Amino acid sequence: MVTASTRALRLAPLALLPLASPAAAQGPLQAPPAPAANPTTPEKAVLGKILFWDEQLSSDGTIACGTCHIPGVGGGDPRIDGPAQHPGPDGVGLTADDIFGSAGLSRSAQDGQYAMDSTFGHGVRVTGRVTPSNITGAYFPRLFWDGRAEGAFEDPLTGAVVIPFGGALEEQSIGPILNDVEMGYESRTWAEVTERLERVEPLALASNVPFDMSAALLADPTYPDLFEAAFGTDEITPVRIGFALAAYQRTLVPDQAKFDDVMRGQANFTPAENRGFGAFRSPGSRCDACHTPPLFADGSFRNLGLRPIGEDSGRFEVTGNPADRGRFKVPSLRNVALRDRFFHTGAPGIDDLGDVFVFYDQDGGAFPQNKDPLLNNLNVPPPVRADLVAFMNTLTDPRVASESYPFDRPTLWSERAQPNPAPTGTGAVVGHSLVALGVTATSPAVAGNEGFRIGLTNGPPGELTTFATRFTSGPDVGSLRPFVPLFRNVFVIDADGMATWVAPSVTDPALRGIAFQGQWVVRDATAPGGAARSELVSVTIE
């Protein structure tokens, strides 16, 4: 809830905010301040780190905060060059307005049932903007591309202002958790989030867990234990979740780049890097007009003419000011050399830093309405571009590139080479419709993951279907009797050709080790064997 008083707090003078000034341009990056209401403590920061990398924070166990913020690619999403792209405002893929957003969740209702999406069908949905880096998020007074997290952090349950100034990171951190594209399902509530955390085993889906996280879990093995260590009581609330996530991200200070070493007098630029630094500050390129050292950002919002402002009005959606139409936040250039997508759309055709400088040498994009006048008459000729790229490489912190502490992380379930469930590509039988029954199976088959489910797609609407299973290994058949109802269910296929098998008791430890193959079956007298069948899916409950 945004009140008039809150709006006033959010538009507080920039003098109160931790952005770089010209006087600080010749120094290394400093650690960001923490708001008085949320001082950073080791217990709070490690809780935030565990939450940030736990895919169980999402409704089906497939997305962690860190899924879209991988340090090794500069705090962005390495999946954005995959086949799942946002088709853009025209709704048609492989056209000029496509967006390299982040893949999230398939559309589903509160009861876990898959549902058809008007844009993405039964596939995973994709965000409408590129995921910005989180690594320097603690330094900005306003977050998200449009700046809608403006600094006053409110308790989402009561609307009370918990942090009046400097709480943009807390406000931003809790936003994706209920978002039904990013981490939630439709109408997800905070009560459902906190009750889930009370039950699950922290990081149950992760592997290769770093030492500091493992040590914390050894001492405090449950989320209530971790919250008690961080806050004094075991109560899990959305405010505390935001506090912990923000505290962790304030420990991510990328201040060991070569640029910082040069500013400390501990290293020297090469001739090319030095020329690039000069070009960066030259009247021709004017890079530092928006990307002010040492943060290499100034907190402003600019329209680069990248796309027509009617496609995405950017900052205007927050302020209502016509002058803000098409403006987006100027990101930090720190660790930018690790990224291969730039700007809020991912800008197809701009695949590396050299392409970025070609774009600016052309005075920005081809859509002039409300384009920032700072882009007029830029001069970034080919001989300068290589030197600028050399300088940009000095902004990479090697700990970020190598994912070393404090930028280390566990391996996510979604990064496993062998998926589980695993569609086999075999066993399908096509019925009279000549359309193969489809399967969607992305949720981890782990005891404790309450979102575990397998869906049917492309089914004949209104017909009955069964999710049939055959046990392949595990405990004695006699011990499986209590679970047989889980594996023999009849469903009515909905109007969109979908049905969902949800495993409500997959939390039972007795299920661990059970392996089975399942497939969707629909009676069809014209099909071989009298039934149409989907491909087989192999599942081992871990």
Secondary structure in CASP SS format (residue, H / E / C, confidence):
PFRMAT SS
TARGET T0000
AUTHOR 0000-0000-0000
METHOD secondary structure of the structure
MODEL  1
M C 1.00
V C 1.00
T C 1.00
A H 1.00
S H 1.00
T H 1.00
R H 1.00
A H 1.00
L H 1.00
R H 1.00
L C 1.00
A C 1.00
P C 1.00
L H 1.00
A H 1.00
L H 1.00
L C 1.00
P C 1.00
L C 1.00
A C 1.00
S C 1.00
P H 1.00
A H 1.00
A H 1.00
A C 1.00
Q C 1.00
G C 1.00
P C 1.00
L C 1.00
Q C 1.00
A C 1.00
P C 1.00
P C 1.00
A C 1.00
P C 1.00
A C 1.00
A C 1.00
N C 1.00
P C 1.00
T C 1.00
T C 1.00
P H 1.00
E H 1.00
K H 1.00
A H 1.00
V H 1.00
L H 1.00
G H 1.00
K H 1.00
I H 1.00
L H 1.00
F H 1.00
W C 1.00
D C 1.00
E H 1.00
Q H 1.00
L H 1.00
S C 1.00
S C 1.00
D C 1.00
G C 1.00
T C 1.00
I C 1.00
A C 1.00
C H 1.00
G H 1.00
T H 1.00
C H 1.00
H C 1.00
I E 1.00
P H 1.00
G H 1.00
V H 1.00
G C 1.00
G C 1.00
G E 1.00
D C 1.00
P H 1.00
R H 1.00
I H 1.00
D H 1.00
G C 1.00
P C 1.00
A C 1.00
Q C 1.00
H E 1.00
P C 1.00
G C 1.00
P C 1.00
D C 1.00
G C 1.00
V C 1.00
G C 1.00
L C 1.00
T C 1.00
A C 1.00
D C 1.00
D C 1.00
I E 1.00
F C 1.00
G C 1.00
S C 1.00
A E 1.00
G E 1.00
L E 1.00
S E 1.00
R C 1.00
S E 1.00
A C 1.00
Q C 1.00
D C 1.00
G C 1.00
Q C 1.00
Y E 1.00
A C 1.00
M C 1.00
D E 1.00
S C 1.00
T C 1.00
F C 1.00
G E 1.00
H C 1.00
G C 1.00
V E 1.00
R E 1.00
V E 1.00
T C 1.00
G C 1.00
R C 1.00
V C 1.00
T C 1.00
P C 1.00
S C 1.00
N C 1.00
I C 1.00
T C 1.00
G H 1.00
A H 1.00
Y H 1.00
F C 1.00
P C 1.00
R C 1.00
L E 1.00
F C 1.00
W C 1.00
D C 1.00
G C 1.00
R C 1.00
A E 1.00
E C 1.00
G C 1.00
A C 1.00
F E 1.00
E E 1.00
D C 1.00
P C 1.00
L C 1.00
T C 1.00
G C 1.00
A C 1.00
V E 1.00
V E 1.00
I E 1.00
P C 1.00
F C 1.00
G C 1.00
G C 1.00
A H 1.00
L H 1.00
E H 1.00
E H 1.00
Q H 1.00
S H 1.00
I H 1.00
G H 1.00
P H 1.00
I H 1.00
L H 1.00
N C 1.00
D C 1.00
V C 1.00
E C 1.00
M C 1.00
G C 1.00
Y C 1.00
E C 1.00
S C 1.00
R C 1.00
T C 1.00
W H 1.00
A H 1.00
E H 1.00
V H 1.00
T H 1.00
E H 1.00
R H 1.00
L H 1.00
E H 1.00
R H 1.00
V C 1.00
E C 1.00
P C 1.00
L C 1.00
A C 1.00
L C 1.00
A C 1.00
S E 1.00
N C 1.00
V C 1.00
P C 1.00
F H 1.00
D H 1.00
M H 1.00
S H 1.00
A H 1.00
A H 1.00
L H 1.00
L H 1.00
A H 1.00
D C 1.00
P C 1.00
T C 1.00
Y H 1.00
P H 1.00
D H 1.00
L H 1.00
F H 1.00
E H 1.00
A H 1.00
A H 1.00
F H 1.00
G C 1.00
T C 1.00
D C 1.00
E C 1.00
I C 1.00
T C 1.00
P H 1.00
V H 1.00
R H 1.00
I H 1.00
G H 1.00
F H 1.00
A H 1.00
L H 1.00
A H 1.00
A H 1.00
Y H 1.00
Q H 1.00
R C 1.00
T C 1.00
L C 1.00
V C 1.00
P C 1.00
D C 1.00
Q C 1.00
A C 1.00
K H 1.00
F H 1.00
D H 1.00
D H 1.00
V H 1.00
M H 1.00
R C 1.00
G C 1.00
Q C 1.00
A C 1.00
N C 1.00
F C 1.00
T C 1.00
P H 1.00
A H 1.00
E H 1.00
N H 1.00
R H 1.00
G H 1.00
F H 1.00
G H 1.00
A H 1.00
F H 1.00
R C 1.00
S C 1.00
P C 1.00
G C 1.00
S C 1.00
R C 1.00
C H 1.00
D H 1.00
A H 1.00
C C 1.00
H C 1.00
T C 1.00
P C 1.00
P C 1.00
L C 1.00
F C 1.00
A C 1.00
D C 1.00
G C 1.00
S C 1.00
F E 1.00
R E 1.00
N C 1.00
L C 1.00
G C 1.00
L C 1.00
R C 1.00
P C 1.00
I C 1.00
G C 1.00
E C 1.00
D C 1.00
S C 1.00
G E 1.00
R C 1.00
F H 1.00
E H 1.00
V H 1.00
T H 1.00
G C 1.00
N C 1.00
P H 1.00
A H 1.00
D H 1.00
R C 1.00
G C 1.00
R E 1.00
F E 1.00
K E 1.00
V C 1.00
P C 1.00
S C 1.00
L C 1.00
R C 1.00
N C 1.00
V H 1.00
A H 1.00
L H 1.00
R C 1.00
D C 1.00
R C 1.00
F E 1.00
F C 1.00
H C 1.00
T C 1.00
G E 1.00
A C 1.00
P C 1.00
G C 1.00
I C 1.00
D C 1.00
D C 1.00
L H 1.00
G H 1.00
D H 1.00
V H 1.00
F H 1.00
V H 1.00
F H 1.00
Y H 1.00
D H 1.00
Q C 1.00
D C 1.00
G C 1.00
G C 1.00
A C 1.00
F C 1.00
P C 1.00
Q C 1.00
N C 1.00
K C 1.00
D C 1.00
P H 1.00
L H 1.00
L H 1.00
N C 1.00
N C 1.00
L C 1.00
N C 1.00
V C 1.00
P C 1.00
P H 1.00
P H 1.00
V H 1.00
R H 1.00
A H 1.00
D H 1.00
L H 1.00
V H 1.00
A H 1.00
F H 1.00
M H 1.00
N H 1.00
T C 1.00
L C 1.00
T C 1.00
D C 1.00
P H 1.00
R H 1.00
V H 1.00
A H 1.00
S H 1.00
E C 1.00
S C 1.00
Y C 1.00
P C 1.00
F C 1.00
D C 1.00
R C 1.00
P C 1.00
T E 1.00
L C 1.00
W H 1.00
S H 1.00
E H 1.00
R C 1.00
A C 1.00
Q C 1.00
P C 1.00
N C 1.00
P C 1.00
A E 1.00
P E 1.00
T C 1.00
G C 1.00
T C 1.00
G C 1.00
A C 1.00
V E 1.00
V C 1.00
G C 1.00
H C 1.00
S C 1.00
L C 1.00
V C 1.00
A C 1.00
L C 1.00
G E 1.00
V E 1.00
T E 1.00
A C 1.00
T C 1.00
S C 1.00
P C 1.00
A C 1.00
V C 1.00
A C 1.00
G C 1.00
N C 1.00
E C 1.00
G C 1.00
F C 1.00
R E 1.00
I E 1.00
G E 1.00
L E 1.00
T E 1.00
N C 1.00
G C 1.00
P C 1.00
P C 1.00
G C 1.00
E C 1.00
L E 1.00
T E 1.00
T E 1.00
F E 1.00
A E 1.00
T E 1.00
R E 1.00
F E 1.00
T E 1.00
S E 1.00
G C 1.00
P C 1.00
D C 1.00
V H 1.00
G H 1.00
S H 1.00
L H 1.00
R H 1.00
P H 1.00
F H 1.00
V H 1.00
P H 1.00
L H 1.00
F H 1.00
R C 1.00
N E 1.00
V E 1.00
F E 1.00
V E 1.00
I C 1.00
D C 1.00
A C 1.00
D C 1.00
G C 1.00
M C 1.00
A E 1.00
T E 1.00
W E 1.00
V E 1.00
A C 1.00
P C 1.00
S C 1.00
V C 1.00
T C 1.00
D C 1.00
P H 1.00
A H 1.00
L H 1.00
R C 1.00
G C 1.00
I C 1.00
A E 1.00
F E 1.00
Q E 1.00
G E 1.00
Q E 1.00
W E 1.00
V E 1.00
V E 1.00
R E 1.00
D C 1.00
A C 1.00
T C 1.00
A C 1.00
P H 1.00
G H 1.00
G H 1.00
A E 1.00
A E 1.00
R E 1.00
S C 1.00
E C 1.00
L C 1.00
V E 1.00
S E 1.00
V E 1.00
T E 1.00
I C 1.00
E C 1.00
END
